[in-house]
Amino acid sequence: MYGQNDATQAAYGSTTAPSKPAGSNKRLNLRTVFLSYLIPCVTFCTVSSLLTSRMRQTQPFLVNLALVLILVGVLPCCTLAANMTRKWYQGLLLEFPFWYVFMAMFTALAYGTGYWFAELNFYNNMAPYQAITSLASAYNVDPATTPSARYLDVGSISFVKGTTLDLKKSVGFKNHDVYCVAPIIHDTGSNKSLRSASFGSYDYWAVGLNCCSGDGFVCGQYANPKARSGMRLMREDQRAFYQLAVQEAEVTFGIRANNPLFFFWVEEPKQEEKALQVDTRFWWEIGILAFCAFQLLFTVAAVWAYSVFKP
C-alpha cells in the first residue's frame, strides 16, 4: 500500500531466512585443547617418575602422599565431567561437555597406565638393581672347596680361574616358562680330582629363563671363556622353580646341592648391574614418549571430531 515504509514492502512476499543451529558457530578453544593434552601427559610423567625413582624405597611416605594428592586431583575432575554429562542428558545443558569428558577420561587413564607401567619397570629393573647393589661382593671364590653358606649376603660373585659351567649336568624345569640351571664348578682337569677337591655339594648354580631347549644350557654368557662371575638372582617369585630344577638335577645325576645359590653367568657383574639402572631410565623415557605420542594422536582426533560433528 502507498505510504508503507520500506521495511514493510521488503517483507512482503518474502520468507524468513533460516537461523543457524545453536552450536554451529562454536569456536574451538585452543587453551582447552592444550590443557586436554598437557594434563594427562604431566599426570603420567609424574606418577611413573615417583614409582620408578629411588625415593620409592628411601622416602616411601612422601611418594605415597604425592600419589594420593594426584589422585585427589583426578577424582574431582572425573566427578565434574560425570555430573555435567548427566545434566546434559537431562536437558539442563544445551551443549555436551565434550572437553570436560575428554580431559577427565584421559587423565584417569594416564594415572592408571602410569602406575601400571612404573610397577612393571620397577620390579623388572630398578628393584633388582637396588637389591644387588645393597648386598656385598665376593671375589676369588672356589666353588669346589667353599660352601655357599659363607656368601648368603652377596649380590655379585667372582670365582677363581678355572671355574666353568658343567653343561652336562644342566636341567630345565617347566612351569609355563622353562627354568634352566647348570652347576658352577672348578674344573681341575678330571672328575676324580674334582670330587677329591670338593666338599661334596654343588652349591653354586647358573640360571636362566627359557634358554635350555634341545641345545642344552645356552643361558647368559655360557659360551664366553672369560666369564667366571655371577650376578645374584633377586626374583623371589622365580627362586622356588629354580630350586625344583636343582632337585631334578640331584635325582637325575646323583649329586647333592645342600644350599644352592643362583646366579646369572656373566663376565663383569658390575657392568650388568649398571645395565639394570640404564634399562630403568631407558624404559621410563620410552614410556613417557609413547604416552605423550598416544595422547597427541587422540587429542588431534578429538579436535577433528569436535569440529566435524559439533557435539
C-alpha positions, 0 to 999 in steps of 0.5 A: 500500500502507498505510504508503507515504509520500506521495511514493510514492502521488503517483507512482503512476499518474502520468507524468513531466512533460516537461523543457524543451529545453536552450536554451529558457530562454536569456536574451538578453544585452543587453551582447552585443547592444550590443557586436554593434552598437557594434563594427562601427559604431566599426570603420567610423567609424574606418577611413573617418575615417583614409582620408578625413582629411588625415593620409592624405597628411601622416602616411601611416605612422601611418594605415597602422599604425592600419589594420593594428592594426584589422585585427589586431583583426578577424582574431582575432575572425573566427578565434574565431567560425570555430573555435567554429562548427566545434566546434559542428558537431562536437558539442563545443558544445551551443549555436551561437555565434550572437553570436560569428558575428554580431559577427565577420561584421559587423565584417569587413564594416564594415572592408571597406565602410569602406575601400571607401567612404573610397577612393571619397570620397577620390579623388572629393573630398578628393584633388582638393581637396588637389591644387588647393589645393597648386598656385598661382593665376593671375589676369588671364590672356589666353588669346589672347596667353599660352601655357599653358606659363607656368601648368603649376603652377596649380590655379585660373585667372582670365582677363581680361574678355572671355574666353568659351567658343567653343561652336562649336568644342566636341567630345565624345569617347566612351569609355563616358562622353562627354568634352566640351571647348570652347576658352577664348578672348578674344573681341575682337569678330571672328575676324580680330582674334582670330587677329591677337591670338593666338599661334596655339594654343588652349591653354586648354580647358573640360571636362566629363563627359557634358554635350555631347549634341545641345545642344552644350557645356552643361558647368559654368557655360557659360551664366553671363556672369560666369564667366571662371575655371577650376578645374584638372582633377586626374583623371589617369585622365580627362586622356588622353580629354580630350586625344583630344577636343582632337585631334578638335577640331584635325582637325575645325576646323583649329586647333592646341592645342600644350599644352592645359590643362583646366579646369572653367568656373566663376565663383569657383574658390575657392568650388568648391574649398571645395565639394570639402572640404564634399562630403568631410565631407558624404559621410563623415557620410552614410556613417557614418549609413547604416552605423550605420542598416544595422547597427541594422536587422540587429542588431534582426533578429538579436535577433528571430531569436535569440529566435524560433528559439533557435539 
